[in-house]
């Protein structure tokens, strides 16, 4: 230690232990403070994800949400006229690979109260909160997809650009129920999105019935890349099976091919077409916002834990 004008001075060598201890303490304090937000978040659900129905099967969660939303639209008073709704859906994996993505739609008819309704052939009549309804789903996939969920989309050099280069076969198709479709989604642990319900006019419901009858008739086959098959009425994919119910084989996607129209993008494109076309024909009775109207369901391996893939702003978690 040296003095200068009576003031003690510490050499750098003498200061180093104090600086080292101070630095070490500051670093530990910094790490502690940095970890506080992480500790506070531990055990908390990810932002925008609702875990309140985590133990409820995915299909039940979706059906309950549809029932709640449709019931709210009907109100508590007497339903003096039939009402019709559509609920568009999609599911996709991280990266939205076409092999693990799907677009589908459900159509609902709610009977008027205290009136004898003419039933739709082939559709079961169901009851919820003392109201009777019919429902159908358009979910077009290969017939054996439940046991063989390996979808061939593009196979061959240049097949994404040139339809003739795609070696994927044409497959027998089957229109799957909503329950079967959601079961597929849950097995794949994908993100599921739904829009609506949107109210439609009776002609819109009738078009949905006719589309289901067409698919159930066995004359149409399935092909994920339906370029070269759709116009000749040989095969269509899931997007074209549900898109534009006022057209038999509607166009869509890049150059009308349906390219890149899978998963959320595909169903959003369908909704845009409904808005532009169906509204003009008075089929769709309310406005659509493809972003704000979307609600989702995402897989989480544990309650209130991390969600491996969540492309949605608002969603509910599921585990099965």
Secondary structure as UniProt FT lines:
FT   STRAND          2..4
FT   TURN            5..6
FT   STRAND          7..9
FT   HELIX           12..41
FT   TURN            42..43
FT   TURN            47..48
FT   STRAND          49..50
FT   TURN            52..55
FT   HELIX           58..74
FT   STRAND          83..92
FT   TURN            94..95
FT   HELIX           98..100
FT   STRAND          102..110
FT   TURN            113..114
FT   TURN            121..122
FT   STRAND          126..128
FT   TURN            129..130
FT   STRAND          131..138
FT   STRAND          140..142
FT   TURN            143..147
FT   TURN            157..161
FT   HELIX           163..165
FT   STRAND          171..175
FT   HELIX           178..188
FT   STRAND          191..194
FT   STRAND          198..200
FT   HELIX           202..216
FT   TURN            217..218
FT   STRAND          221..222
FT   TURN            227..233
FT   STRAND          235..236
FT   HELIX           238..242
FT   TURN            245..246
FT   HELIX           254..256
FT   TURN            259..260
FT   HELIX           263..273
FT   HELIX           274..278
FT   HELIX           279..281
FT   TURN            290..293
FT   STRAND          295..299
FT   TURN            303..304
FT   STRAND          315..318
//
